[in-house]
Amino acid sequence: MAQVTNRRLAMTLFSSDLCPYCHIVRIVLAEKGINFEIQNVELNNTPEDLRDLNPYNEVPTLVDRDLVLYDYRVIVEYLDERFPHPPLMPVDPVSRARNRLMLHRVERDWYKMVDVILTGNGDVEKARKDLRDSLVGASPIFDQKAFFLSDEFTLMDAALAPMLWRLPQFGIELPAVARPLIDYAERMFERESFQASLTEGERELRQMA
């Protein structure tokens, strides 16, 4: 494995074209203005490099010199600590813990349903309805500040934007009552970092909708 990583002169992200978790990492990289190489991975035909680097043979996987990281939450927190400007996590421990807890809730409450919809492993129609209803129910929260419970862009926004971008792919259309969430999503989509993070396949998700 050392020989593989030593050949890499720049930060490398193993990423799949349509994976929402990879998209989260790409948003953070763009938000930070980090130079990196991207290695696109077909999930049904992963490269030998990835199999050598990651025992789970999955994306996203980040290689930074001799450091190999996987799990998107580990990756984005590492990026935020190594490249502290602009900060995407609060500085004080209490606020950071709350932020981590909210990320955990987003993953368990919303991305769990996203995974069912994308993989078909479970009741897809129920997951689609539950996700829609949960987003509509949470919509008033997004009317409080420009970003998710914050005056500045954070890792929470980086985590939410890929999911919201994919709602047409999921067959979910938000009703007018969810206007605060719809407006929030449009603000996130217009950010330069979000536009820079999009792959061709991800752009096509909206073009086909």
Secondary structure, DSSP 8 states (H G I E B T S, - for coil): -HHHHHT--S-EEEE-TT-HHHHHHHHHHHHHT---EEEE-BTTB--HHHHHH-TT--S-EEEETTEEEESHHHHHHHHHHHS-SS--S-SSHHHHHHHHHHHHHHIIIIIHHHHHHHH--S-HHHHHHHHHHHHHHHGGGGGSSSBTTBSS--HHHHHHHHHHHTHHHHT----GGGHHHHHHHHHHHHSHHHHHH--HHHHHHHH--
